[in-house]
């Protein structure tokens, strides 16, 4: 349903057979859980009303939710409430958590290109070395969080790609840098993006090169409706027990484009814990398939309670 550009190193018998792609975040499991709920609900029909089950591709930064909304998802299938979930290897097995209000960070992606002057590696004084300039820029970007953002307002700025050069004896004429910013407050992301632009402009002037910056928002802040969060936890408690279903204040700096759907229809998003010490987006991640009936049951139960037969 939605893989990542990672070479799988899990060692399981059913590991990805496609080089450079693996299910490192559990989206295949989410699909299975929703299919399980669909099968159960179709067989039992213990609810009055219409249950819409949304299988959304392209969540990993590719804008699947926004495209579905733009193509008329909620016009074709009107909804009053929305519920989603994600597996969580960082929580106790079968533990269900919901954070009312802002629960997961919004995200922007950035691409930066430093264009300098190439040269022979033996004569670097003839160059305007984009690698030297780019590494200086990466260090300066770390100051955005530590020296510009109020410590009471979370922000994460991560450089995740740095690409330059193709030979041992050539100073490249360009370098590209990319990464992501995660945030919970609009004023904070605006400040961070402005500082990035200013740092790039300053280094370009200082070194006499061109630095181009492209910033694009890819996820909204995920906002859980407080009342529907409580309803979700109560439904989950029927499945996992009251001691394993909890409202929490924990916010996650990970992002999720279910947030875009919650901008249109109120709802809530939960996390379901499972066995496995390896984090998401890791080459060795393995989804504990014991979570599948748990997730399917929570989905089915929220529909049965919110569309309860009179």
Helices and strands as residue ranges (DSSP letters): H 27-44, H 64-70, H 73-76, E 82-88, E 96-98, E 101-104, E 106-115, E 119-120, G 121-126, H 130-148, E 155-164, E 170-171, E 174-183, H 186-207, E 210-219, E 222-224, H 226-240, G 242-244, E 245-247, H 258-262, E 267-273, H 291-306
